[in-house]
Amino acid sequence: MKRLLILASGSGSNAENIITYCRERGQNEVVAVFTNKSTAKVLERCKRLGVPAYFFSKAAFSDSDNFVEVLKTFSPDLIVLAGFLWKIPEALVTAFPNKIVNIHPALLPKYGGKGMYGDRVHKAVKDNGETETGITIHFVNEAYDEGAIIFQAKTQIDSQDTPETIAQKVHQLEYEHFPKVIEKLLVQNG
């Protein structure tokens, strides 16, 4: 059974979806969730689901050598960023090459980079009159949203859509595709 770690900053809906998917399929296991917000709703979800969850501070994360050692104790086959908002330090990327994946709520390279997350992305997509948007699942490197693209899925936008309805469409793509792409990556990596 392959071992997953999830890093999350928010509500944890994607984390819960991945945990549930893994349990239903019985091939992979989310062994722990780490969050950088002590008030993140993902902590409540993990408690309800019986998955170990840990809060870490900016100082702990900044000591990337120590953080890498903590993560290594879990022997992860893959580290999944599910709504995790901090830039991943080079030491972490180097310690887990091609083993850290992220999901971005737009079709990269559009609407990526520092500060482009969540509702900010959907508002920018709407304000620029885009006719489609979607999700991008990519490997993580030292720069925001610039790692190699693994998978993209699109959804149409019409003039009646608001940033909120765009977000709903994008969330549906995330829930449908993220667990499947993770599973495929784990199979490919043997």
N, CA, C and O of each residue as an XYZ file, in Angstrom:
760
protein
N       0.851     -1.190      0.000
C       0.000      0.000      0.000
C       0.887      1.241      0.000
O       1.813      1.356      0.804
N       0.593      2.171     -0.914
C       1.364      3.407     -1.025
C       0.916      4.399      0.048
O      -0.239      4.413      0.475
N       1.884      5.236      0.469
C       1.666      6.157      1.581
C       1.661      7.607      1.084
O       2.572      8.048      0.384
N       0.608      8.330      1.468
C       0.454      9.735      1.085
C       0.516     10.632      2.304
O       0.010     10.290      3.373
N       1.138     11.774      2.132
C       1.040     12.873      3.091
C       0.323     14.004      2.378
O       0.534     14.227      1.186
N      -0.521     14.714      3.105
C      -1.219     15.869      2.546
C      -0.826     17.105      3.344
O      -0.788     17.080      4.574
N      -0.533     18.188      2.628
C      -0.334     19.496      3.239
C      -1.506     20.368      2.812
O      -1.789     20.490      1.620
N      -2.189     20.976      3.779
C      -3.373     21.785      3.501
C      -3.376     23.020      4.377
O      -2.791     23.030      5.460
N      -4.042     24.066      3.899
C      -4.129     25.313      4.667
C      -5.551     25.709      5.029
O      -5.752     26.605      5.849
N      -6.530     25.061      4.435
C      -7.894     25.569      4.589
C      -8.907     24.565      5.077
O      -8.695     23.858      6.062
N     -10.033     24.519      4.348
C     -11.171     23.719      4.812
C     -10.912     22.222      4.725
O     -11.453     21.447      5.513
N     -10.091     21.819      3.773
C      -9.754     20.404      3.675
C     -10.723     19.576      2.868
O     -10.736     18.353      3.006
N     -11.549     20.203      2.016
C     -12.490     19.414      1.229
C     -11.756     18.487      0.258
O     -12.163     17.339      0.076
N     -10.687     18.970     -0.362
C      -9.908     18.099     -1.241
C      -9.203     17.010     -0.449
O      -9.133     15.864     -0.893
N      -8.681     17.358      0.720
C      -8.030     16.350      1.569
C      -9.018     15.250      1.939
O      -8.690     14.067      1.851
N     -10.220     15.629      2.349
C     -11.233     14.630      2.704
C     -11.583     13.765      1.502
O     -11.729     12.550      1.631
N     -11.718     14.382      0.342
C     -12.043     13.645     -0.869
C     -10.956     12.612     -1.191
O     -11.263     11.484     -1.576
N      -9.701     12.996     -1.034
C      -8.580     12.085     -1.305
C      -8.561     10.952     -0.270
O      -8.378      9.788     -0.625
N      -8.746     11.290      0.988
C      -8.767     10.273      2.054
C      -9.870      9.256      1.791
O      -9.641      8.048      1.863
N     -11.067      9.749      1.487
C     -12.214      8.872      1.236
C     -11.971      7.996      0.008
O     -12.250      6.797      0.033
N     -11.460      8.583     -1.045
C     -11.171      7.839     -2.274
C     -10.167      6.715     -1.990
O     -10.367      5.578     -2.417
N      -9.098      7.035     -1.275
C      -8.083      6.025     -0.947
C      -8.689      4.883     -0.133
O      -8.400      3.713     -0.386
N      -9.517      5.221      0.828
C     -10.144      4.183      1.663
C     -11.076      3.294      0.846
O     -11.103      2.077      1.028
N     -11.830      3.902     -0.044
C     -12.765      3.117     -0.865
C     -12.029      2.179     -1.809
O     -12.480      1.060     -2.053
N     -10.900      2.630     -2.339
C     -10.139      1.833     -3.298
C      -9.221      0.821     -2.616
O      -8.919     -0.229     -3.183
N      -8.781      1.134     -1.407
C      -7.973      0.213     -0.621
C      -6.561     -0.018     -1.110
O      -5.913     -0.982     -0.700
N      -6.066      0.862     -1.990
C      -4.719      0.671     -2.532
C      -3.700      1.638     -1.949
O      -2.506      1.342     -1.931
N      -4.151      2.776     -1.478
C      -3.271      3.821     -0.958
C      -3.842      4.341      0.348
O      -5.036      4.214      0.619
N      -2.963      4.931      1.154
C      -3.396      5.414      2.460
C      -2.824      6.796      2.730
O      -1.633      7.038      2.534
N      -3.684      7.698      3.181
C      -3.218      8.996      3.669
C      -2.788      8.757      5.111
O      -3.620      8.518      5.986
N      -1.470      8.824      5.351
C      -0.940      8.487      6.675
C      -0.930      9.682      7.620
O      -0.880      9.507      8.838
N      -0.977     10.900      7.069
C      -1.024     12.095      7.920
C      -1.339     13.318      7.071
O      -1.108     13.350      5.862
N      -1.876     14.323      7.756
C      -2.146     15.621      7.142
C      -1.426     16.670      7.981
O      -1.476     16.642      9.211
N      -0.759     17.591      7.300
C      -0.071     18.699      7.961
C      -0.722     20.000      7.529
O      -1.052     20.183      6.358
N      -0.905     20.905      8.490
C      -1.479     22.208      8.165
C      -0.670     23.317      8.832
O      -0.100     23.144      9.910
N      -0.642     24.453      8.157
C       0.056     25.622      8.668
C      -0.895     26.609      9.354
O      -0.496     27.718      9.707
N      -2.149     26.199      9.540
C      -3.119     27.061     10.233
C      -3.748     26.280     11.375
O      -4.385     25.250     11.157
N      -3.569     26.767     12.571
C      -4.092     26.050     13.737
C      -5.617     26.040     13.775
O      -6.210     25.232     14.490
N      -6.263     26.933     13.008
C      -7.721     27.008     12.973
C      -8.304     26.399     11.689
O      -9.505     26.508     11.444
N      -7.474     25.773     10.888
C      -7.936     25.219      9.607
C      -8.989     24.134      9.839
O      -8.841     23.283     10.716
N     -10.029     24.179      9.053
C     -11.115     23.191      9.148
C     -10.636     21.783      8.809
O     -11.272     20.801      9.192
N      -9.519     21.681      8.092
C      -8.992     20.360      7.757
C      -8.684     19.559      9.021
O      -8.754     18.330      9.000
N      -8.344     20.235     10.120
C      -8.066     19.540     11.384
C      -9.323     18.827     11.897
O      -9.248     17.699     12.383
N     -10.469     19.489     11.785
C     -11.741     18.875     12.205
C     -12.083     17.680     11.318
O     -12.526     16.640     11.806
N     -11.873     17.837     10.019
C     -12.158     16.731      9.096
C     -11.284     15.518      9.428
O     -11.766     14.385      9.454
N     -10.006     15.764      9.679
C      -9.085     14.665      9.991
C      -9.480     13.961     11.283
O      -9.416     12.735     11.378
N      -9.885     14.740     12.269
C     -10.313     14.134     13.533
C     -11.515     13.221     13.290
O     -11.556     12.094     13.783
N     -12.488     13.712     12.530
C     -13.681     12.932     12.227
C     -13.336     11.669     11.429
O     -13.954     10.621     11.614
N     -12.347     11.781     10.546
C     -11.968     10.657      9.688
C     -10.927      9.736     10.328
O     -10.604      8.682      9.779
N     -10.405     10.138     11.493
C      -9.410      9.312     12.167
C      -8.045      9.321     11.500
O      -7.316      8.331     11.569
N      -7.689     10.428     10.855
C      -6.389     10.570     10.207
C      -5.534     11.502     11.061
O      -5.990     12.589     11.413
N      -4.311     11.108     11.402
C      -3.453     11.990     12.188
C      -3.229     13.317     11.465
O      -2.947     13.343     10.268
N      -3.357     14.405     12.200
C      -3.172     15.740     11.626
C      -2.285     16.558     12.548
O      -2.389     16.481     13.772
N      -1.412     17.340     11.934
C      -0.420     18.096     12.689
C      -0.376     19.535     12.210
O      -0.407     19.811     11.011
N      -0.304     20.443     13.168
C      -0.105     21.862     12.877
C       1.382     22.166     12.973
O       2.070     21.651     13.855
N       1.878     23.001     12.065
C       3.263     23.458     12.163
C       3.308     24.961     11.919
O       2.501     25.509     11.168
N       4.254     25.609     12.560
C       4.400     27.064     12.470
C       5.300     27.448     11.292
O       5.960     26.600     10.691
N       5.308     28.722     10.985
C       6.192     29.244      9.935
C       7.644     28.970     10.305
O       8.451     28.625      9.442
N       7.979     29.120     11.583
C       9.357     28.876     12.025
C       9.752     27.416     11.810
O      10.859     27.129     11.356
N       8.845     26.499     12.136
C       9.131     25.069     11.930
C       9.301     24.762     10.445
O      10.176     23.984     10.066
N       8.472     25.367      9.612
C       8.538     25.141      8.175
C       9.817     25.744      7.599
O      10.426     25.183      6.687
N      10.214     26.894      8.144
C      11.417     27.574      7.660
C      12.681     26.778      7.971
O      13.677     26.886      7.255
N      12.642     25.988      9.028
C      13.760     25.091      9.335
C      13.569     23.850      8.467
O      13.244     22.769      8.959
N      13.779     24.032      7.165
C      13.372     22.998      6.218
C      14.109     21.677      6.399
O      13.549     20.623      6.097
N      15.344     21.702      6.883
C      16.043     20.429      7.112
C      15.312     19.592      8.158
O      15.132     18.387      7.985
N      14.898     20.232      9.230
C      14.163     19.530     10.275
C      12.795     19.073      9.758
O      12.363     17.954     10.035
N      12.125     19.938      9.014
C      10.806     19.595      8.476
C      10.916     18.401      7.525
O      10.069     17.507      7.541
N      11.955     18.394      6.706
C      12.192     17.262      5.800
C      12.346     15.977      6.603
O      11.779     14.946      6.242
N      13.109     16.034      7.687
C      13.327     14.839      8.509
C      12.014     14.342      9.123
O      11.779     13.137      9.201
N      11.169     15.267      9.554
C       9.856     14.884     10.094
C       9.043     14.166      9.022
O       8.471     13.106      9.277
N       8.991     14.744      7.827
C       8.216     14.126      6.751
C       8.778     12.756      6.373
O       8.020     11.831      6.078
N      10.091     12.628      6.383
C      10.721     11.346      6.035
C      10.322     10.230      6.999
O      10.284      9.063      6.610
N      10.027     10.576      8.249
C       9.637      9.535      9.214
C       8.348      8.830      8.798
O       8.071      7.723      9.261
N       7.558      9.464      7.927
C       6.311      8.862      7.443
C       6.516      8.020      6.185
O       5.579      7.376      5.712
N       7.722      8.019      5.645
C       8.043      7.267      4.412
C       7.011      7.494      3.305
O       6.428      6.535      2.799
N       6.783      8.749      2.928
C       5.741      8.997      1.925
C       6.181      8.600      0.517
O       7.323      8.828      0.116
N       5.256      8.007     -0.215
C       5.472      7.753     -1.636
C       5.114      8.990     -2.451
O       5.607      9.178     -3.564
N       4.250      9.833     -1.885
C       3.831     11.060     -2.546
C       3.386     12.063     -1.488
O       2.759     11.701     -0.492
N       3.721     13.329     -1.724
C       3.249     14.423     -0.871
C       2.308     15.265     -1.728
O       2.678     15.722     -2.809
N       1.098     15.462     -1.236
C       0.052     16.138     -1.990
C      -0.260     17.476     -1.332
O      -0.571     17.538     -0.142
N      -0.175     18.540     -2.115
C      -0.580     19.858     -1.637
C      -2.039     20.042     -2.038
O      -2.368     20.073     -3.224
N      -2.893     20.162     -1.057
C      -4.336     20.303     -1.304
C      -4.786     21.615     -0.664
O      -5.261     21.641      0.471
N      -4.625     22.697     -1.413
C      -4.964     24.004     -0.863
C      -3.911     24.494      0.108
O      -4.229     25.202      1.063
N      -2.674     24.131     -0.122
C      -1.575     24.584      0.742
C      -0.988     25.837      0.115
O      -0.637     25.834     -1.065
N      -0.876     26.918      0.897
C      -0.593     28.230      0.318
C       0.856     28.699      0.416
O       1.204     29.704     -0.203
N       1.699     28.022      1.155
C       3.077     28.482      1.269
C       3.948     27.898      0.176
O       3.719     26.788     -0.304
N       4.959     28.677     -0.210
C       5.942     28.202     -1.179
C       6.764     27.080     -0.546
O       7.174     27.179      0.611
N       6.997     26.028     -1.302
C       7.746     24.876     -0.811
C       9.243     25.183     -0.919
O       9.727     25.540     -1.993
N       9.978     25.044      0.193
C      11.405     25.347      0.167
C      12.190     24.371     -0.715
O      11.807     23.213     -0.884
N      13.281     24.863     -1.263
C      14.116     24.059     -2.155
C      14.563     22.757     -1.490
O      14.619     21.718     -2.148
N      14.880     22.801     -0.195
C      15.333     21.593      0.508
C      14.274     20.495      0.473
O      14.607     19.315      0.369
N      13.016     20.876      0.559
C      11.924     19.904      0.520
C      11.762     19.327     -0.887
O      11.563     18.123     -1.052
N      11.850     20.196     -1.903
C      11.761     19.747     -3.287
C      12.909     18.784     -3.600
O      12.707     17.762     -4.256
N      14.100     19.113     -3.132
C      15.278     18.276     -3.372
C      15.160     16.932     -2.654
O      15.562     15.902     -3.194
N      14.613     16.942     -1.446
C      14.487     15.704     -0.660
C      13.445     14.750     -1.240
O      13.540     13.536     -1.059
N      12.451     15.302     -1.936
C      11.370     14.485     -2.506
C      11.193     14.815     -3.993
O      10.155     15.349     -4.383
N      12.188     14.506     -4.823
C      12.096     14.870     -6.245
C      10.959     14.139     -6.945
O      10.821     12.920     -6.841
N      10.146     14.916     -7.663
C       8.979     14.384     -8.386
C       8.057     13.566     -7.491
O       7.397     12.631     -7.944
N       8.024     13.935     -6.215
C       7.120     13.276     -5.268
C       6.211     14.270     -4.560
O       5.519     13.913     -3.607
N       6.211     15.517     -5.024
C       5.324     16.538     -4.446
C       4.455     17.051     -5.588
O       4.957     17.526     -6.606
N       3.127     16.943     -5.397
C       2.203     17.421     -6.424
C       1.250     18.447     -5.828
O       0.931     18.421     -4.640
N       0.809     19.346     -6.693
C      -0.094     20.414     -6.296
C      -1.248     20.469     -7.289
O      -1.130     20.036     -8.436
N      -2.354     21.007     -6.821
C      -3.477     21.289     -7.718
C      -3.699     22.793     -7.707
O      -3.715     23.425     -6.650
N      -3.872     23.360     -8.906
C      -4.088     24.798     -9.038
C      -5.445     25.016     -9.715
O      -5.779     24.311    -10.668
N      -6.232     25.993     -9.228
C      -7.595     26.177     -9.743
C      -7.687     27.021    -11.010
O      -8.557     27.884    -11.124
N      -6.790     26.771    -11.959
C      -6.819     27.449    -13.257
C      -5.988     26.624    -14.230
O      -5.327     25.658    -13.847
N      -6.036     27.021    -15.483
C      -5.272     26.338    -16.518
C      -3.910     27.020    -16.644
O      -3.740     27.971    -17.407
N      -2.952     26.515    -15.882
C      -1.611     27.088    -15.938
C      -1.075     26.981    -17.368
O      -1.391     26.017    -18.067
N      -0.279     27.942    -17.813
C       0.402     28.955    -17.011
C      -0.434     30.192    -16.701
O       0.050     31.102    -16.028
N      -1.673     30.245    -17.174
C      -2.526     31.389    -16.847
C      -2.894     31.375    -15.365
O      -3.135     30.318    -14.781
N      -2.931     32.551    -14.777
C      -3.440     32.769    -13.419
C      -2.694     31.968    -12.351
O      -3.295     31.477    -11.396
N      -1.404     31.847    -12.522
C      -0.569     31.196    -11.518
C       0.381     32.193    -10.893
O       0.400     33.366    -11.264
N       1.163     31.724     -9.949
C       2.171     32.556     -9.314
C       1.775     32.985     -7.917
O       0.693     32.664     -7.426
N       2.675     33.716     -7.292
C       2.472     34.165     -5.922
C       1.188     34.987     -5.804
O       0.935     35.888     -6.603
N       0.399     34.661     -4.807
C      -0.836     35.404     -4.545
C      -2.029     34.956     -5.357
O      -3.142     35.435     -5.139
N      -1.816     34.041     -6.295
C      -2.920     33.568     -7.126
C      -3.427     32.240     -6.583
O      -2.898     31.174     -6.899
N      -4.460     32.332     -5.763
C      -5.075     31.136     -5.185
C      -6.545     31.424     -4.922
O      -6.964     32.574     -4.792
N      -7.316     30.338     -4.847
C      -8.725     30.424     -4.458
C      -9.521     31.452     -5.227
O      -9.456     31.523     -6.454
N     -10.273     32.248     -4.488
C     -11.187     33.224     -5.087
C     -10.472     34.276     -5.918
O     -11.060     34.833     -6.845
N      -9.217     34.555     -5.604
C      -8.454     35.528     -6.403
C      -8.330     35.052     -7.848
O      -8.433     35.841     -8.787
N      -8.109     33.757     -8.007
C      -7.991     33.190     -9.351
C      -9.322     33.299    -10.082
O      -9.365     33.744    -11.229
N     -10.403     32.899     -9.433
C     -11.715     32.900    -10.090
C     -12.163     34.313    -10.451
O     -12.799     34.515    -11.485
N     -11.840     35.283     -9.613
C     -12.168     36.681     -9.910
C     -11.367     37.160    -11.121
O     -11.915     37.826    -11.999
N     -10.092     36.831    -11.175
C      -9.254     37.232    -12.316
C      -9.748     36.588    -13.609
O      -9.771     37.235    -14.655
N     -10.137     35.330    -13.541
C     -10.668     34.631    -14.713
C     -11.926     35.347    -15.213
O     -12.070     35.582    -16.413
N     -12.825     35.688    -14.308
C     -14.070     36.392    -14.665
C     -13.770     37.790    -15.206
O     -14.299     38.190    -16.243
N     -12.915     38.529    -14.490
C     -12.606     39.906    -14.891
C     -11.965     39.973    -16.269
O     -12.124     40.969    -16.976
N     -11.248     38.937    -16.659
C     -10.582     38.918    -17.962
C     -11.444     38.317    -19.072
O     -10.990     38.170    -20.207
N     -12.690     37.972    -18.737
C     -13.620     37.505    -19.756
C     -13.264     36.162    -20.376
O     -13.581     35.906    -21.537
N     -12.611     35.312    -19.611
C     -12.257     33.985    -20.126
C     -13.519     33.180    -20.427
O     -14.544     33.346    -19.767
N     -13.434     32.307    -21.430
C     -14.566     31.453    -21.787
C     -14.391     30.038    -21.248
O     -15.301     29.213    -21.330
N     -13.212     29.769    -20.696
C     -12.976     28.480    -20.052
C     -11.938     28.645    -18.953
O     -11.121     29.566    -18.958
N     -12.003     27.729    -18.028
C     -11.013     27.646    -16.963
C     -10.914     26.177    -16.601
O     -11.421     25.321    -17.325
N     -10.274     25.885    -15.501
C     -10.170     24.481    -15.123
C      -9.199     24.271    -13.989
O      -9.016     25.131    -13.128
N      -8.577     23.099    -14.010
C      -7.608     22.747    -12.980
C      -6.311     22.299    -13.649
O      -6.305     21.818    -14.782
N      -5.237     22.470    -12.926
C      -3.939     21.960    -13.343
C      -3.340     21.211    -12.168
O      -3.217     21.757    -11.072
N      -2.971     19.971    -12.397
C      -2.229     19.188    -11.411
C      -0.802     19.140    -11.922
O      -0.552     18.764    -13.068
N       0.144     19.529    -11.050
C       1.531     19.644    -11.507
C       2.501     19.238    -10.404
O       2.174     19.262     -9.218
N       3.698     18.865    -10.830
C       4.760     18.631     -9.862
C       5.191     19.971     -9.289
O       5.078     21.004     -9.949
N       5.680     19.948     -8.066
C       6.119     21.163     -7.393
C       7.627     21.310     -7.589
O       8.391     20.359     -7.424
N       8.030     22.527     -7.946
C       9.448     22.869     -7.967
C       9.646     24.081     -7.061
O       8.791     24.382     -6.228
N      10.759     24.770     -7.222
C      11.096     25.867     -6.307
C      10.284     27.141     -6.554
O      10.340     28.061     -5.737
N       9.535     27.220     -7.652
C       8.767     28.426     -7.979
C       7.268     28.115     -7.909
O       6.841     26.985     -8.147
N       6.486     29.138     -7.578
C       5.032     28.971     -7.522
C       4.480     28.539     -8.880
O       4.688     29.221     -9.884
N       3.788     27.427     -8.908
C       2.982     27.000    -10.054
C       3.767     26.839    -11.357
O       3.201     27.003    -12.438
N       5.059     26.520    -11.271
C       5.865     26.386    -12.480
C       6.373     24.974    -12.722
O       7.084     24.747    -13.701
N       6.032     24.019    -11.866
C       6.479     22.643    -12.055
C       5.803     21.993    -13.251
O       4.792     22.484    -13.753
N       6.367     20.894    -13.693
C       5.859     20.186    -14.869
C       4.384     19.817    -14.689
O       3.977     19.302    -13.648
N       3.602     20.093    -15.725
C       2.167     19.800    -15.699
C       1.950     18.303    -15.901
O       2.510     17.691    -16.810
N       1.130     17.740    -15.037
C       0.782     16.321    -15.093
C      -0.559     16.130    -15.796
O      -0.725     15.215    -16.602
N      -1.519     17.013    -15.479
C      -2.888     16.834    -15.955
C      -3.628     18.165    -15.914
O      -3.420     18.971    -15.008
N      -4.494     18.390    -16.904
C      -5.404     19.529    -16.888
C      -6.802     19.070    -17.290
O      -6.958     18.155    -18.099
N      -7.807     19.713    -16.720
C      -9.196     19.491    -17.114
C      -9.858     20.861    -17.225
O      -9.555     21.773    -16.456
N     -10.761     20.992    -18.190
C     -11.379     22.286    -18.483
C     -12.872     22.269    -18.201
O     -13.526     21.226    -18.202
N     -13.385     23.483    -17.958
C     -14.826     23.700    -17.859
C     -15.145     25.018    -18.554
O     -14.337     25.946    -18.555
N     -16.307     25.082    -19.130
C     -16.725     26.292    -19.841
C     -17.250     27.334    -18.860
O     -17.793     27.008    -17.805
N     -17.073     28.586    -19.239
C     -17.597     29.717    -18.469
C     -18.518     30.500    -19.391
O     -18.180     30.752    -20.547
N     -19.675     30.882    -18.880
C     -20.538     31.746    -19.686
C     -20.678     33.104    -18.999
O     -20.213     33.302    -17.877
N     -21.313     34.009    -19.682
C     -21.395     35.389    -19.187
C     -22.166     35.506    -17.879
O     -22.002     36.483    -17.148
N     -23.001     34.522    -17.579
C     -23.777     34.558    -16.335
C     -22.979     34.100    -15.119
O     -23.373     34.349    -13.979
N     -21.856     33.431    -15.369
C     -21.049     32.928    -14.248
C     -20.465     34.064    -13.421
O     -20.091     35.117    -13.938
N     -20.402     33.814    -12.135
C     -19.764     34.728    -11.186
C     -18.508     34.026    -10.664
O     -18.335     32.832    -10.907
N     -17.640     34.728     -9.963
C     -16.498     34.030     -9.372
C     -16.924     32.850     -8.493
O     -16.216     31.846     -8.410
N     -18.073     32.973     -7.843
C     -18.574     31.892     -6.987
C     -19.007     30.674     -7.799
O     -18.710     29.541     -7.420
N     -19.704     30.897     -8.907
C     -20.129     29.756     -9.730
C     -18.937     29.145    -10.461
O     -18.891     27.936    -10.690
N     -17.985     29.980    -10.819
C     -16.744     29.452    -11.421
C     -16.036     28.556    -10.410
O     -15.557     27.475    -10.752
N     -15.976     29.011     -9.176
C     -15.343     28.209     -8.112
C     -16.034     26.859     -7.974
O     -15.364     25.837     -7.822
N     -17.355     26.840     -8.026
C     -18.095     25.580     -7.914
C     -17.742     24.628     -9.057
O     -17.550     23.432     -8.836
N     -17.658     25.156    -10.267
C     -17.296     24.325    -11.419
C     -15.889     23.750    -11.255
O     -15.647     22.577    -11.541
N     -14.972     24.589    -10.792
C     -13.582     24.161    -10.610
C     -13.492     23.116     -9.500
O     -12.771     22.127     -9.637
N     -14.218     23.329     -8.406
C     -14.210     22.343     -7.311
C     -14.694     20.978     -7.806
O     -14.149     19.948     -7.409
N     -15.696     20.964     -8.657
C     -16.183     19.692     -9.185
C     -15.093     18.966     -9.974
O     -14.954     17.747     -9.877
N     -14.329     19.718    -10.749
C     -13.201     19.117    -11.476
C     -12.155     18.575    -10.511
O     -11.618     17.485    -10.712
N     -11.869     19.344     -9.463
C     -10.885     18.899     -8.459
C     -11.319     17.585     -7.834
O     -10.539     16.636     -7.761
N     -12.568     17.533     -7.382
C     -13.067     16.336     -6.695
C     -13.067     15.123     -7.624
O     -12.772     14.005     -7.201
N     -13.401     15.358     -8.895
C     -13.463     14.253     -9.853
C     -12.075     13.721    -10.220
O     -11.871     12.508    -10.287
N     -11.133     14.621    -10.454
C      -9.865     14.213    -11.061
C      -8.680     14.054    -10.111
O      -7.832     13.193    -10.348
N      -8.590     14.849     -9.047
C      -7.377     14.852     -8.219
C      -7.070     13.466     -7.637
O      -5.933     13.009     -7.758
N      -8.029     12.785     -7.016
C      -7.708     11.462     -6.461
C      -7.281     10.455     -7.532
O      -6.399      9.629     -7.296
N      -7.907     10.526     -8.702
C      -7.579      9.585     -9.777
C      -6.169      9.817    -10.311
O      -5.440      8.865    -10.586
N      -5.788     11.084    -10.457
C      -4.447     11.404    -10.945
C      -3.398     10.979     -9.909
O      -2.343     10.456    -10.264
N      -3.697     11.208     -8.636
C      -2.787     10.762     -7.566
C      -2.598      9.250     -7.635
O      -1.473      8.755     -7.568
N      -3.692      8.527     -7.767
C      -3.619      7.064     -7.844
C      -2.779      6.621     -9.050
O      -1.960      5.708     -8.943
N      -2.989      7.266    -10.174
C      -2.236      6.931    -11.390
C      -0.744      7.184    -11.182
O       0.085      6.366    -11.580
N      -0.402      8.302    -10.565
C       1.007      8.608    -10.282
C       1.644      7.543     -9.406
O       2.783      7.139     -9.638
N       0.919      7.095     -8.414
C       1.448      6.083     -7.507
C       1.668      4.748     -8.219
O       2.634      4.041     -7.935
N       0.784      4.412     -9.129
C       0.949      3.186     -9.913
C       2.164      3.307    -10.833
O       2.954      2.371    -10.950
N       2.312      4.471    -11.489
C       3.432      4.686    -12.405
C       4.775      4.647    -11.691
O       5.771      4.188    -12.250
N       4.798      5.132    -10.453
C       6.057      5.186     -9.702
C       6.383      3.867     -9.029
O       7.342      3.772     -8.263
N       5.581      2.845     -9.317
C       5.848      1.499     -8.810
C       5.801      1.412     -7.345
O       6.007      0.336     -6.784
